[in-house]
Amino acid sequence: MAMTLRLTTQETEALRRRAELEGRSMQEVAREAVRDYVERTSRRELLDQVLDEELPRFAEALERLGQ
């Protein structure tokens, strides 16, 4: 799916420099950044979900360990 991404002048220049340094297109660099962001935030959400579900089971033991 195609989309339009509006960047500031500074963001565009930073992306252009990074792409040139890596010998890749600006599109390739931007797409990798989006993939990295989605993967990173998905892992964080999964960890938060597991902690929300499992932490209460161990709350008493954790409280005792903290004393």
N, CA and C of each residue as an Amber inpcrd file, in Angstrom:
protein
   201
   0.8400000  -1.1720000   0.0000000   0.0000000   0.0000000   0.0000000
   0.8870000   1.2370000   0.0000000   0.5550000   2.1590000  -0.8190000
   1.3100000   3.4110000  -0.8920000   0.7720000   4.4010000   0.1330000
   1.6590000   5.2470000   0.6330000   1.2450000   6.2980000   1.5550000
   2.1750000   7.4840000   1.3800000   1.7270000   8.6180000   1.8540000
   2.5380000   9.8280000   1.8110000   3.0570000  10.0970000   3.2090000
   4.3410000  10.3170000   3.3200000   4.9700000  10.6210000   4.5960000
   5.5220000  12.0310000   4.5140000   4.9970000  12.9100000   5.3510000
   5.4550000  14.2850000   5.3430000   6.5070000  14.4730000   6.4390000
   7.6740000  14.8830000   6.0380000   8.7820000  15.1040000   6.9610000
   9.1540000  16.5790000   6.9710000   9.7410000  17.0030000   8.0810000
  10.2750000  18.3630000   8.1190000  11.5300000  18.4030000   7.2460000
  11.9980000  19.5970000   6.9760000  13.2220000  19.7470000   6.1980000
  14.3910000  19.0580000   6.9000000  14.4680000  19.2210000   8.2220000
  15.5570000  18.6050000   8.9920000  15.4560000  17.0700000   8.9530000
  14.2580000  16.5560000   9.0720000  14.0720000  15.0990000   9.0160000
  14.4450000  14.5500000   7.6390000  14.0500000  15.2680000   6.6060000
  14.3750000  14.8430000   5.2400000  15.8830000  14.8240000   5.0240000
  16.5610000  15.8700000   5.4670000  18.0130000  15.9320000   5.2980000
  18.7160000  14.8350000   6.0980000  18.2590000  14.5880000   7.3070000
  18.8580000  13.5240000   8.1260000  18.6440000  12.1670000   7.4610000
  17.4600000  11.9420000   6.9340000  17.1680000  10.6880000   6.2450000
  18.0120000  10.5580000   4.9840000  18.1470000  11.6350000   4.2470000
  18.9590000  11.6200000   3.0190000  20.4210000  11.2930000   3.3430000
  20.9640000  11.9490000   4.3800000  22.3640000  11.6870000   4.7590000
  22.5450000  10.2340000   5.1780000  21.6150000   9.7240000   6.0050000
  21.7240000   8.3410000   6.4770000  21.6660000   7.3700000   5.3020000
  20.7540000   7.6070000   4.3810000  20.6190000   6.7340000   3.2120000
  21.8840000   6.7700000   2.3620000  22.4430000   7.9460000   2.1660000
  23.6740000   8.0700000   1.3800000  24.8320000   7.3440000   2.0490000
  24.9520000   7.4960000   3.3740000  26.0260000   6.8120000   4.1100000
  25.9220000   5.2920000   4.0000000  24.6950000   4.8010000   3.9630000
  24.4780000   3.3540000   3.9080000  24.3700000   2.8260000   2.4870000
  24.3580000   3.7240000   1.5140000  24.2400000   3.2980000   0.1240000
  22.8750000   2.6990000  -0.1830000  21.8650000   3.2350000   0.4810000
  20.5060000   2.7400000   0.2780000  19.5990000   3.9060000  -0.0670000
  18.3820000   3.5760000  -0.4790000  17.4210000   4.6390000  -0.7790000
  16.8040000   5.1520000   0.5150000  16.2780000   6.3630000   0.4420000
  15.5900000   6.9260000   1.5980000  14.3940000   6.0480000   1.9680000
  13.7270000   5.5180000   0.9720000  12.5700000   4.6480000   1.2190000
  12.9860000   3.4010000   1.9930000  14.0830000   2.7850000   1.6180000
  14.5500000   1.5870000   2.3270000  14.8410000   1.8860000   3.7940000
  15.5070000   3.0060000   4.0390000  15.8570000   3.3820000   5.4090000
  14.5910000   3.6640000   6.2140000  13.6440000   4.3760000   5.6300000
  12.3980000   4.7010000   6.3230000  11.5840000   3.4400000   6.6100000
  11.5080000   2.5370000   5.6480000  10.7460000   1.2920000   5.8620000
  11.3750000   0.4480000   6.9650000  12.7020000   0.3960000   7.0200000
  13.3630000  -0.3540000   8.0870000  13.0700000   0.2830000   9.4470000
  13.0600000   1.5980000   9.4920000  12.7680000   2.2990000  10.7450000
  11.3500000   1.9830000  11.2220000  10.4060000   1.9230000  10.3030000
   9.0260000   1.5880000  10.6680000   8.9500000   0.1510000  11.1820000
   9.6030000  -0.7760000  10.4950000   9.6100000  -2.1850000  10.9480000
  10.2080000  -2.3010000  12.3400000  11.3310000  -1.6330000  12.5730000
  11.9860000  -1.6690000  13.8880000  11.0640000  -1.1270000  14.9720000
  10.3850000  -0.0240000  14.6820000   9.4810000   0.5900000  15.6510000
   8.3340000  -0.3540000  15.9920000   7.7220000  -0.9320000  14.9820000
   6.5910000  -1.8380000  15.2080000   7.0360000  -3.0520000  16.0240000
   8.1700000  -3.6150000  15.6890000   8.6780000  -4.7790000  16.4240000
   8.9820000  -4.4190000  17.8750000   9.6370000  -3.2990000  18.0850000
  10.0170000  -2.8700000  19.4370000   8.7900000  -2.6080000  20.3050000
   7.8080000  -1.8930000  19.7700000   6.6230000  -1.5770000  20.5610000
   5.7440000  -2.7930000  20.7710000   5.7380000  -3.7250000  19.8190000
   4.9560000  -4.9480000  19.9810000   5.5230000  -5.7870000  21.1150000
   6.8440000  -5.8870000  21.2060000   7.4700000  -6.6350000  22.3050000
   7.1520000  -5.9880000  23.6420000   7.1820000  -4.6670000  23.6940000
   6.8930000  -3.9490000  24.9390000   5.4510000  -4.2070000  25.3750000
   4.5030000  -4.1840000  24.4300000   3.1030000  -4.4400000  24.7520000
   2.9140000  -5.8610000  25.2580000   3.5950000  -6.8200000  24.6460000
   3.5010000  -8.2090000  25.0880000   4.0550000  -8.3550000  26.4940000
   5.1930000  -7.7430000  26.7750000   5.7790000  -7.8030000  28.1090000
   4.8460000  -7.1630000  29.1350000   4.2740000  -6.0220000  28.8010000
   3.3280000  -5.3680000  29.7110000   2.1310000  -6.2660000  30.0010000
   1.6420000  -6.9340000  28.9720000   0.4940000  -7.8310000  29.1440000
   0.8460000  -8.9910000  30.0660000   1.9990000  -9.6040000  29.8540000
   2.4270000 -10.7200000  30.6920000   2.6110000 -10.2590000  32.1330000
   3.2460000  -9.1180000  32.3190000   3.4370000  -8.6070000  33.6780000
   2.1040000  -8.3130000  34.3560000   1.1680000  -7.7210000  33.6300000
  -0.1470000  -7.4260000  34.2000000  -0.8680000  -8.6990000  34.6260000
  -0.6870000  -9.7740000  33.8720000  -1.3710000 -11.0230000  34.1730000
  -0.6580000 -11.8340000  35.2540000   0.6630000 -11.8280000  35.2550000
   1.4190000 -12.7100000  36.1420000   1.8960000 -12.0610000  37.4360000
   2.1520000 -10.7760000  37.4240000   2.6890000 -10.1110000  38.6080000
   1.8030000 -10.2660000  39.8440000   0.4900000 -10.1530000  39.7130000
  -0.3430000 -10.3310000  40.9090000  -0.1630000 -11.6920000  41.5890000
   0.1560000 -12.7240000  40.8300000   0.3740000 -14.0580000  41.4070000
   1.5530000 -14.0630000  42.3650000   2.5220000 -13.2190000  42.1120000
   3.7530000 -13.2190000  42.8930000   3.8860000 -11.9880000  43.7880000
   2.8220000 -11.2040000  43.8990000   2.8800000  -9.9430000  44.6360000
   3.2860000 -10.1690000  46.0870000   2.7160000 -11.1540000  46.7490000
   3.0340000 -11.3900000  48.1480000   4.4900000 -11.7890000  48.3170000
   4.9720000 -12.6880000  47.4750000   6.3730000 -13.1270000  47.5610000
   7.3200000 -11.9610000  47.2790000   6.9950000 -11.1420000  46.3020000
   7.8300000  -9.9950000  45.9830000   7.8430000  -8.9920000  47.1330000
   6.7020000  -8.8170000  47.7670000   6.6380000  -7.9080000  48.9200000
   7.5240000  -8.4090000  50.0610000   7.4730000  -9.7150000  50.3270000
   8.3120000 -10.2900000  51.3780000   9.7840000 -10.1690000  51.0370000
  10.1420000 -10.3550000  49.7910000  11.5410000 -10.2310000  49.3830000
  12.0440000  -8.7990000  49.5660000  11.1510000  -7.8390000  49.4320000
  11.5350000  -6.4480000  49.5530000  11.7200000  -5.9940000  50.9930000
  11.3250000  -6.8240000  51.9420000  11.4460000  -6.4400000  53.3610000
  12.7890000  -6.7820000  53.9230000
